[in-house]
């Protein structure tokens, strides 16, 4: 915990077995862990391909 404000601060890495699982997580607006709102980001290694997939899915949905 951060000593000044007692808020937890840290990083975690989660590995998914399926790309669909990653997409489901990224499609959710808010994420909470033990009552704390957390920020979900892709590791730089996967960011470019995942962002492209996300853009393609959103453009397909917009065209429906």
C-alpha distance (Angstrom), angle and dihedral (degrees) to the residues before:
residue distance angle dihedral
X1 . . .
X2 3.73 . .
X3 3.83 105.4 .
X4 3.83 96.8 -141.2
X5 3.80 99.7 53.2
X6 3.84 103.1 13.2
X7 3.81 91.8 -127.3
X8 3.78 116.4 139.9
X9 3.77 115.5 -112.8
X10 3.75 125.4 -172.8
X11 3.74 150.1 102.5
X12 3.77 134.0 -102.0
X13 3.77 133.3 -172.9
X14 3.76 121.3 -148.1
X15 3.78 123.6 -169.7
X16 3.78 119.5 -153.6
X17 3.78 124.9 -157.3
X18 3.80 94.6 -148.6
X19 3.80 131.3 43.4
X20 3.81 88.9 -138.8
X21 3.79 89.3 65.1
X22 3.80 90.8 55.5
X23 3.78 90.8 49.8
X24 3.80 91.9 50.9
X25 3.80 91.4 52.3
X26 3.80 93.0 47.7
X27 3.81 91.2 48.7
X28 3.81 91.1 59.3
X29 3.78 113.9 91.6
X30 3.81 102.1 -149.0
X31 3.79 131.4 28.4
X32 3.79 127.2 -164.3
X33 3.79 131.7 -172.0
X34 3.80 119.1 -172.5
X35 3.80 89.2 -17.9
X36 3.81 95.4 -51.3
X37 3.77 121.8 114.3
X38 3.80 109.3 -122.8
X39 3.78 133.7 -166.9
X40 3.79 118.3 -125.2
X41 3.79 119.1 -152.0
X42 3.76 135.9 167.7
X43 3.76 120.2 -115.5
X44 3.83 109.6 -107.1
X45 3.81 90.6 -112.3
X46 3.82 91.5 64.0
X47 3.78 100.2 29.6
X48 3.80 100.6 92.9
X49 3.81 97.7 49.4
X50 3.80 93.0 41.6
X51 3.80 93.3 48.7
X52 3.79 90.4 50.8
X53 3.81 90.9 50.0
X54 3.80 89.9 48.8
X55 3.81 92.7 50.8
X56 3.80 91.4 48.5
X57 3.80 93.0 50.4
X58 3.79 92.5 48.2
X59 3.80 92.9 48.9
X60 3.81 90.0 49.2
X61 3.81 90.4 51.6
X62 3.81 91.2 48.3
X63 3.79 90.2 53.9
X64 3.82 93.2 54.6
